[in-house]
């Protein structure tokens, strides 16, 4: 159980590190700039990363969520194995 928890935590950290350029890219349109086609593809890739880790982030916002995190990681592993 600890190995799966460690693996999932490492996956979340890796995804978060890959999203470092998301905020400046989002703010470009807000500041009056226009996205190039390459930047649009990069933005889509960032949003997909956010979608993949959003269940983890949502779970961390709930009260007492640290207790359920290992159970949640186990449940995700079980579900992924059936696909």
N, C-alpha and C positions, 0 to 999 in steps of 0.2 A: 504494500500500500504506500509506503514511503517513497519507493522508487517511482511509482506512477505520479505521486504528488510532485515530486522533484522534477520529473519530465514535463509535466503540464506547466509548472511554474516557469521552467526554463523556456518553454514554448511561448508563454505570454510575454516574458521579458524580451525575447527575440523579436516578437511582433511589435512590441512597443518601441524598441530601438529602431526598427525599420521605418517607423512612422515619423521620424524626426522632422522631415521637411513639410509635413502636412499643413501646419498653421501658416507659414509664410505663403504657401501656395494658395490656400483658401483666402487669405487676406489680399492677394493680388487683385482679384475681381472687386473686392470691397473698396480698395483704394483707387479704383478707376482704371486699372490695367485690364488687359484681355489675355485669356489663356491661349497658348499655342496648342496645336493638336498633340504635340508631345506632352505638354503639361496636363492636358485633359486625360491622356492615358495614364499618366502618373497619378493623377487625382483619383481615377477609378481604382487603380491598384491600392492606394491608401484606404479608400472607403471599403474595399473588400477585406483588407486586414482588420479594420475596425469591426466589421460585421462578424468576422471569425472570433474575435475575442470579446465581443459585447456580452455574451452570457456570463463570462467570468467577471467582468466589471460590474454587471448588474447584481450578481450574487454577492459581491463584496460590499455593496451598499446596504444590504439588509442587516438588521440587528442580529447578532450572534452568528454571522455568516462564516467567521473563521473556523467555527466548530464543524460546519457542514462542508467545507472546502474539500477535504479528502474524500468524502462520500460522493460529492459532485464529480470529482475527477475520476473516481471509479466508475460512476454511471456513464460518463462520457466515453470511457474506454470500452465498456460493454456494448454501448450503442454503435460505436465505430466498427467493432468486430463483426457485426451482423451484416453490414452493407455489402 
